[in-house]
Amino acid sequence: MSRNYLDAVLSIISRQRTDSEEDSSELNTTARYHCSAEQTEIIYDELDEQGEREGETKITVFPDGLVTIHKTGFTEATMIIEAGKTHPVHYDTMVGSMDMMLSTLSVKASFSAEGGSMKLRYVLDIGEAFSAENTIELKITMRQPECAAHLDE
């Protein structure tokens, strides 16, 4: 099924807290956006840390609170995010693979044709050795059409 994607501006603030430290990052980029009664889709491109290899991330938000995040390219993973549920995640990177468990604490999302926002809170467990609470705050706004100047001769 073909979708009409609109050009948008995407802002993501990610925070990760472990027992001993907190880390945060921010991403501001362009994205392709589609919102319908069935689902909202946000697709954006990203580069690896060296700026060499490309990847694509597709976030799909369903009205019942289910969110999927599918990464392809320099990393490969599909994350299923559902409040109160735990799902396995297999994450392939350029330096190796890892298996994790993702336990969702909360999902709050509000989207329309004009854009919207979402806040996800979840815990990632990697075996017995690592556990982190993650918060992702996402905001999407529609890109303004370029201004065209008209001069009279």
JOJO-V212405 format. One record per residue. N is the residue number from 1. RES is the residue in one letter. SS is DSSP state (@ for helix, = for strand, . for the rest). PHI is phi as a letter, one per 40 degrees, with the letter a starting at -180 (* if undefined). PSI is psi in degrees with one decimal (none if undefined). Layout:
BEGIN
n	res	ss	phi	psi
N	RES	SS	PHI	PSI
N	RES	SS	PHI	PSI
END
This chain:
BEGIN
n	res	ss	phi	psi
1	M	.	*	128.4
2	S	.	c	138.3
3	R	.	b	149.0
4	N	.	c	111.0
5	Y	.	c	140.0
6	L	=	b	149.2
7	D	=	c	133.4
8	A	=	a	168.6
9	V	=	b	128.8
10	L	=	b	132.4
11	S	=	b	126.2
12	I	=	b	127.2
13	I	=	b	121.2
14	S	=	b	134.5
15	R	=	b	139.4
16	Q	=	b	129.6
17	R	=	b	125.1
18	T	.	b	-176.4
19	D	.	d	-35.1
20	S	.	b	-15.0
21	E	.	a	165.5
22	E	=	b	144.5
23	D	=	b	146.1
24	S	=	a	155.7
25	S	=	a	158.2
26	E	=	b	138.5
27	L	=	b	127.6
28	N	=	b	122.1
29	T	=	a	174.0
30	T	=	c	156.2
31	A	=	a	164.7
32	R	=	b	135.9
33	Y	=	b	135.8
34	H	=	a	130.2
35	C	=	b	126.7
36	S	.	a	178.3
37	A	.	c	-27.5
38	E	.	c	-36.7
39	Q	=	a	161.5
40	T	=	b	136.0
41	E	=	b	134.9
42	I	=	b	123.1
43	I	=	b	130.9
44	Y	=	a	154.8
45	D	=	c	149.8
46	E	=	a	162.5
47	L	=	b	154.8
48	D	.	c	175.5
49	E	.	c	-25.8
50	Q	.	c	-5.7
51	G	.	g	24.1
52	E	.	b	-44.7
53	R	.	b	140.2
54	E	=	c	154.0
55	G	=	a	164.2
56	E	=	b	139.6
57	T	=	b	131.0
58	K	=	b	120.3
59	I	=	b	125.6
60	T	=	b	127.6
61	V	=	b	124.0
62	F	=	b	153.3
63	P	.	c	-22.9
64	D	.	c	6.6
65	G	.	g	-0.1
66	L	.	c	133.9
67	V	=	b	134.6
68	T	=	b	142.7
69	I	=	b	117.8
70	H	=	b	118.6
71	K	=	b	134.0
72	T	=	b	158.1
73	G	=	h	-126.4
74	F	.	c	-18.0
75	T	.	b	150.7
76	E	=	b	121.8
77	A	=	a	151.8
78	T	=	b	121.9
79	M	=	b	132.3
80	I	=	b	124.0
81	I	=	b	115.1
82	E	.	b	124.6
83	A	.	d	130.1
84	G	.	g	4.5
85	K	.	b	158.0
86	T	=	b	134.8
87	H	=	b	145.3
88	P	=	c	151.0
89	V	=	b	128.9
90	H	=	b	123.6
91	Y	=	b	116.2
92	D	=	b	128.3
93	T	=	b	176.6
94	M	.	c	-22.9
95	V	.	b	-0.3
96	G	=	i	-176.3
97	S	=	b	156.8
98	M	=	a	150.9
99	D	=	b	136.5
100	M	=	b	166.2
101	M	=	b	130.9
102	L	=	b	115.5
103	S	=	b	116.4
104	T	=	c	128.8
105	L	=	c	-44.7
106	S	=	a	152.7
107	V	=	b	122.4
108	K	=	b	122.2
109	A	=	a	143.9
110	S	=	a	113.7
111	F	=	b	150.4
112	S	=	a	-176.1
113	A	.	c	-23.4
114	E	.	c	-7.3
115	G	=	h	-155.1
116	G	=	i	-163.7
117	S	=	a	162.4
118	M	=	a	144.8
119	K	=	b	124.5
120	L	=	b	137.9
121	R	=	b	127.1
122	Y	=	a	163.2
123	V	=	b	131.5
124	L	=	b	126.2
125	D	=	b	125.8
126	I	=	b	94.0
127	G	.	g	-150.0
128	E	.	c	-12.6
129	A	.	c	-24.8
130	F	=	a	134.2
131	S	=	a	134.8
132	A	=	a	140.4
133	E	=	c	129.7
134	N	=	b	141.7
135	T	=	b	129.9
136	I	=	b	123.0
137	E	=	b	121.4
138	L	=	b	136.8
139	K	=	b	134.1
140	I	=	b	131.5
141	T	=	b	149.6
142	M	=	c	142.5
143	R	.	c	139.4
144	Q	.	c	142.0
145	P	.	c	146.7
146	E	.	c	141.7
147	C	.	c	128.4
148	A	.	b	126.8
149	A	.	c	136.9
150	H	.	b	127.4
151	L	.	b	137.1
152	D	.	c	138.6
153	E	.	c	none
END
